Amino acid sequence: MRRLVPAAALATATFAAIPAAAPALSPPASGRAVSVVAARRLDARLLELTVRTPALASPTKVRVLLPAGYSSAARRRYPVVYLLHGAGGDETDWTSLGGVEQATAAMPLIVVMPDGGRGGWYANWFNGGRGGPPAWETWHTSQLIRLVDGRFRTVAARRGRAIAGLSMGGFGALSYAARHPDRFAAAASFSGGVDLNLRLQGLDAGRIAVEATAAQDGGRPGSVFGDFDTQHIRWRGHDPPDVAANLRGLELGLYTGNGQPGGPLGGPSGLDLIELGAHNMSVVVHRRLERLGIRHVWDDYGKGSHTWPYWARDLRQTPPWIMRRFAHPVPPPARVTYTSTEPAYEDFGWHVAIRRPNVEFSTLGRACRGGFSLSGSGTAVVTTPPAYRPGARLRLRVRHGRLVTSRHARADARGRLRLVLRLAPVNRRDAGAPWAPETGHRQTVRVAIAAAVSRR
């Protein structure tokens, strides 16, 4: 029990901002569209929207902080930072506790602060295979972005969009950015729970933290990402260290203390196990980014606790370098590389759909007008961006291991190619499952796309 007590303390409070009771979940009404059901102005800059979405069981709230002078600059468009809260918190945290209004007072910036559930973990819940609600990822990275871009004068593109968060929200910021790198130019984590595989004192602290905090939203073990032991590949598909390579090209920041007492902004008198866990997780991501050669801000500031004074300080330090990225945007990558466990995914206009019965990693590699590679098992349909002349007939050279074949394909009316590829024989078990073979089938297919040889 002495070994369990510190880990239990970490689990029940890790990545939490304020405690809360667990709400009940109920299925959403089918066929609903996203709609704003209420809007109110809280002060000169701050608005609060109540939104109904089929991704969630009940209406959710979003706070939107507008820049000074927004109403008088009728033609000006502004970049957006999506700011996520921690477990146990809600959309009010950054305005009531984090000092976001003061930190951005002089900046031409819109800040969007959505609710993410008391323990929602910024994911579309697995729920035993039934899926959401809640479907936080769908709501935040797809529906909410469209809502904000449609309702406010935003720079409605990747070059004008960033995401940041504290604790559980730090996980959300890096996970969302890695799973949707074509939607964000920058991402930052403050004391983030950014490694779900963390082991602390011999226990799976990442798993315990997720499952304990998800209980605040009515979750049971396995509700969020699936069973940790038998479906661990689903956890890895959301975990920043496993998908860190997708973050290449983004401006990134990691901020963390080490949990030791005596920090400059106060905190507990003893070791803060929550910040210690967040520190260990942040170090894992930092080292992973270093190995990948991905440049990032690394602020390991030493003594400090898992408390608001430190997150408010992190927030004050973050907008300046994000604003520099907005002012000097990086173009989309010339060659797209993207890794995912999802059976269907899209990045920078490339769409991949794989038919297979299992869950495993797949990688679209160095995809460009001249070709790409794809690894995995099963049968894949790859649709390119509209990079070709509509109706053009193109020559393909397809390599499966030592086998090389040639064929032709014709671009559609939008200039896109749709290619069907056979990868390795399908694996019947999820990658890494206890009953799966130690080595599953996996093959990389390489496709070269030649210049047009004819025109319709």
N, C-alpha and C positions, 0 to 999 in steps of 0.2 A: 504493500500500500504506500510506503514511503516513496518508492519509485513512481507510482502512479499519480500521486497527488500533484507534482509539478506539471506533468503532462496533461492531467485533467484540467488544471488551472489554465494552461495554454489553450486547450481545446475549447473550453467554454467561453473564454474571453478573447482568444486570438482574433485579430483583425476586427475587433468590435469597437465601436465608438460610444454607443450608449445602449443600455439594456432595454429590452422591450418584450411584450407578451407575444405569443405565437398566434397569428391570424389563421383562420380556416381557409382552405382552398376549395373553390367550386369551379366546375367547368364553365368556360365562356360560352356565350350564345354564338351559334354558328352563323357564318355569313355576315358578321359585322364588319364595317369598315372602320378605320381609325378616324376618330372625331374628337374635337375639343368640346367638352360639355360645359365648361365654365372657365372663365378667365378673370383675374382680378389684379389690380396694381397695388403692390405693397409699399412702394416708395417711388421716388422720382425715376429710379433706374430699374427696379426689380418688379418682375411680373411672376404670377403663378398660374399655370394652366392645369386644369383637370382633364385628362384624356381617357377616352375609352378605346381599347384595342383588343382584337381577338387573341392577341398573344398572351393576355393576362386575364385572370378570372374576374377582376373588378377594376373600376377606374383607378388610374394612377396619376400622380402629380409630378410636375416638372417646374422647376424655377428657372427663369431666364433673366439674366442680368445684362442689360443693354449699356452701351457706352454713353458717356456724357455727350449731349448734343445729337443723339440719334434722331430725334424727331425733327430737328431743324436741317439736317443734312439729307434731304429727301432722295438724292441720287447716289449717295455713298454706300458702298457695300463693305461688310466687315468680316474678318475671319472669326472662326468659332472655336472655342475650347470646350469640350465635354468634360465635366468634372464629376467624378464618381465618389460616393461615400463608402464608409466601411460597414462591416456587419453590425447589426443592431441599430444602424442609423437610417436616415431617410434624406429626402431632397432638401430639407431645411438646414442640414448640418453645416455646410460651407458658409452660409450666410449668418447663421446664429453663433457658430463656434469657430469658424475658420478664417474670418476676416477677409472674405473674397471681395467685398465691395471696396474696402480700403486698398487692397493689393492691386486692384485693376482700375482704380479711379481715374488715372491719367492715360489709360490705354484705349486705343480704338479697337475694341475687342468685345465680342458677344460671348458670354459664359452660360452654358446650359448645364443644369444640375438636375438629373432625373432621379427618381426613386429607383432603387435596385433590389428591393426586398430586404428584410432584416437579415436573411441569410441566403440570398438568391444566388450568389457566386457568379453573377453575370453570365449565365448559361441558359440554354434551352434544356430544361430538366428532362432526364431520361424517363423517370417514372415507370420503371419496369418495362420499357419499350413502348409505352403509350405516347410519350412525348409530352409537351406542355399542354395546358398552362402549368407553371409559368414558362414563357419563352422569352427570357430577358434579352438574349442575344439578338433575336429577330426584332424585338421592339426597339432596342437601342441602336443597333448598327444599320438597320434598314428603315423601319417605319418612322422612328423619331427623327433621323437625319432628314428624310423627305419632308416631314412635317415642319421642322425648323427652317429648312431651305425654302419651303413654300410660304411660310408665314412671316419671315423676317428677311431683311436685306443682307444676306450672307454672301460670302465668296463660296458659291455652291460647288466646290470642287475639292479634291484631295489637297491641293496646294494651300487651301484656306481652312484646313480642319485639323485639330489636334485633340488628344485625349489624355487625361491624367486622373489619378485617384489615390486615396489613402487606404492602406491595409487591404481588406478584401477588394476595395476599389482599385488598389494598385495592381492586384491580380487582373481585375477586369480590364484596366487600361492596357496592360501588356498583352493579355490574351486576345482582346478585341483587335489590337493593332497587328498582332502576328497572324490572326486568322483573316483579317481584312486589310492588308497593307495598302491596297489601292484606294482606301477611303480616308487615310490619315497621313499627314506629313510629319507628325511628331507624337511622342508618347512619353509619359513620365509616371514613375511609381514612387510613392512616399510610404516608407515602412511597409512595403507590399508583401502580401502573402503569395509570392510569385513562384513557389516551388512546391507543388502538391505532393512530391515524393519525399519531403523532408522527414528524416528520422531524428528524434530527439529522445535521449535517455532510453534508447532501444525500442521506442514506440513509433508508429506511423503518425507523427504529429500532424502532417498535412491532412491525412484522411480524417483523423479525429476532429480537427478544427472544422473541416467542411461539414461533417455529419452533425456535430454538436450545434453549430450555428444555423444550419439548414433547418433544424428542428423548430427554430423560431418562426419559420414559414410553414410549419406542418410537415416538413420533410422527414422521411425515415432513412435509415442507412441505405445507400445506393440510389436515393431519389434523384440526386443532382446529376452525377456522371455515370451511374451504374455501380455494380458491386466492385469494390476496390481490388479484391483478390482475383475474381474470375473475369472481370471486364476492365482490367487496368488500362488497356489500350485506349479506352474512351477517355480516361483521365489524362493520359499523356497527350491526346490530341488537342487538349485545351491548355496544357501546361507550358508556360513560357519557355523553360529550358529546352523542351522537345521541339518547339516550333520557332526557336529564336532565329534561325536562318532566314525566315520570312521577314524579319525586321530590317534586313539590309536596305539602306536607302532612306530610312526614317531618322529623324533627329530624336535621340533617346536620352532619358535621365533616370538615374536610380539614386534615391536618398534614403539613408538609414542610420540609426544609432545602433549601439551594441547592447543596450539594456542595462549598462552599468549605472549605478547612482552617481549623483554629483554633476549632472549635466548642466549647461549654462542656463537652461530654461526650466529647471526644476524637475519634479517627478517623484516617484516613490523613493523611500529611503533605502530599499533593498534592490536586489536584482529584479529587473522587469523581464519576466520570462517571455512575455508576448513580443516585446521588441527584440529580445534575443533570437526568438524564432524567425521574426521578420528579417533580422540581420543575416542569419544563416542562409535564408532563402535568397536574399538579395545578392549575397556573395556568389551563390551558385550561378545566378543569371549573369552577373558581372563577369565571372570567369568564362562562362560560355560565350558571351559576346566577344571577349578578348580573343578566345581561340578562333572564332569566326572572322576576326579582323573587322568587327563592326564598331565604329567609333560611338562613344556615348559619354555623358556626364556621369561620373561616379563620385558621389559625396557620402563617404563613410565617415560621419562626423564624430565618431567615438561615443563618449558618454551621452546618454539621452534615452528617453523613455517613449512608450507608445501612447503619447498624449497630444492634445491639440496644440499646445505652444510650438511643438516641433513641426507638426504638419502645416501650421500657419506660416512658419518660417520657410519651409520647403516651397509652399505656394508662392511666397513673395519672391523667391529666387528663380522660379520656373518661367513665368511669362516673358521675361526679357529675352532668353535664348529661343523660346518658341516664336516670339515676334520677329526675331532675326531670321528664322527659317521662313516665316510668312513673307518677309520682305525679299528674301532671296530663295525662292522655291527651287527644288530639284526636279528636273523633268522625270517622267516615268522611265523605268529601266529599259534599256535597249533590248535586253534579254531577260525574260521573266523566269524565275525559279521559285517554285512554291510547293510546300509539303503539307499534306493534310491526311487525316483519317476518315474524312467524310466521303461517302460514295459519290457525291457530286460537289464540285467546288468551282469557283470562278475567281480570276485574278487578272487585273489589267486587260480585260476583254477576252481572255482565254477561258473557255469553259470545258470542264472535264466531267463526264458521268461514267462511272464504272459499275458494271453489273457483276456482283459477287455476293456470296452469302455471309461473309465474315467481315470483321473490322480490322484494318491494318493501315500502315502508312503507305501513301503513294506520293510520288514526286514528279511534277512537271518540271523539266529541266531546260534551261537556256532557250526558252521559247522565243522565236522571233520570226520575221517574215520568211527567213530561209530554212526554217525547220525547228525541231524540238526533240526532246526525249521524254519518255514516260515510263515509270517503273511501277510494278505492282503485279496483281494477278486478276484474272477474269477478263471480261470484254469491255473495252472502253470506247466511248464516243468523244472525240476531241473536236471542238468547234473553235476556229481561230477568230481573232478580231477581224474587222472589215479592212484587211490590209491589201487586197488584190483588186484588180479591175473586175467589176461585175461581169460574170459570164466567162471569165478567162479560163482556159484549159491549162492545167498545170501538171508537170511531171513529178511524181513522188518516187523516192528511193527509200525503201523501208528495210531496216536491218533488225532481224530477230536473232541475236547471238551471231552465229556464223552464216545464217541464212539471209540472203539479200534478194529482195524482189523489187520490181518496178511496176508502177501503175500510174494512171492518170486520175485527176479529179477536177471538177469544175466549180469555180466560185459562184455563190448564189447571187441574187440581185443586190445584196448588200456588200458583196465582196468578201464573203466569209467562206472558208472551207469547212466541211463536216466530214471527218474521217473516222472510220470504224477500225479499231485495232484489237488484235488478240494478244494478251499479255501471257503470263504464266498460267498453267492450270489452276483453277480456283482452289483456295484453301478453305476447308470446311469449318475451321475453328478460328476464333479471334486470335490475333497475334499476341503471344505471351500468356495465353490462358493456360492453366495448369494441365489441362488434358490435350493441349495442342502439341504437335510434333516440335522438337527442338528447332528444326530448320524447316520453314514452310517454303512453298513455291513462290518465286519472285523473279521477274524478268524485266530488263530494261529494253524497250523498243525505241529505236532512233529513226526519225523521219527527216529526210532532206527534201525541201520543196524547191523545185527549179523555177526559172523564169517562165512566163507564159509562152506556150507554143502555138496557141490558136485563140481565136476570139469568136464568140457566138455572134 
